[in-house]
Amino acid sequence: MKLLIAENYEALSKEAARVVAQVVAAKPTAVLGLATGSTPIGMYRELARLHREEGVDFSRVMTFNLDEYVGLPPHHPQSYRTFMQEHFFRHVNIPLEQTNIPRGDAPDLQAECRRYEEAIAAAGGIDIQVLGIGRNGHIGFNEPGSDAETTTRVVKLAQSTIKANARFFDSIDEVPTKAVSMGIKTILAAKRILLLASGEAKAEAVRRMLEGERTPDVPASLLQLHPDVTVIVDKDAAALL
Ligand code: GLP
């Protein structure tokens, strides 16, 4: 795995945006795998700026997000669909119908998971998958215990994840307890992976991902199996390396 240590969050965000913009410049029909969470917000802001000021063109790009909360309809303020609209899609020229996020409110969730995997395959696979990392080493919503054979499925969120994400909801009781998430196999099938981590709360997870044993107990450590991973961290997240 290739490691880049950025001076701070701002520099990390710019570098991440540069990597994604390069992929889009080289292939205007690129398929982007996207992530939510606080970490990629700066990258989305920078990509929007590159679109506005330097004409980076998203009109033929297709996107697939990693995950969505079970039970939240797309227009719910805390859904990942709403997050993506607000932080990225509405700031660039990507047609809505080229953006994909699992439907957490689908009546048949098993069918939705199958449909999502098929849609990724039909698009020709993901060219670059952007990832954040949870404090417990989760990627997407693949909590500890998720092995390298997992595909898109309904997952139960770890209590620590529910707690960490409670900050976006009015109370912890409102945080969904399940999600639809791409699996580790889905993520590893991407041609290239870009993982971002910022802040000292992520330092231990970053250390275990890069230097620890490859184990489903730390799902991000399974990225060691992939031949083309770039990890961009800021100094705080690199503190334990
Ligand atoms: C959530 C998301 C992950 C994300 C993680 C870390 O649980 N499903 O994709 O990487 O949180 O989020 P943050 O970047 O806010 O620390």
Residues whose N, C-alpha, C, O or C-beta is under 5 A from the ligand:
A	BS01	GLP	A35 T36 G37 S38 T39 G132 I133 G134 G140 F141
